[in-house]
């Protein structure tokens, strides 16, 4: 077995997630970090991209989820985990950290974030 971890780090999206009506209309910036683990033995042995996890397609999956407005960033992170595992069944573990920049709080905060594993 050749467990391999792929890191997709600092992906930036503009999306409309949030509980407040203004967040759903105006939107804000998000940063997503995703790691996924899979057995790369067959891909490495044959130097075969078809047997690996294509991280360009993983990005497209994340992008698709980010385009669907949700109230909670926890829900967004959960959908990212579920969609990656559905689209790439060879993936054994997914970790998502999703940061919402400039959240509507009563003070200055760079971001709020959630992290989810599945």
BELJOMO-V906891 format. One record per run of one state. SS is the DSSP state (A for helix, B for strand, O for the rest). FROM is the first residue (numbers start at 1). TO is the last residue. Records with the same first field share a line. If there is no record, write none. Layout:
BEGIN
SS->FROM-TO  FROM-TO
END
This chain:
BEGIN
O->1-2  16-20  27-27  40-40  47-48  52-54  67-72  88-90  102-110  118-118
B->3-15  28-39  91-101  111-117
A->21-26  41-46  49-51  55-66  73-87
END
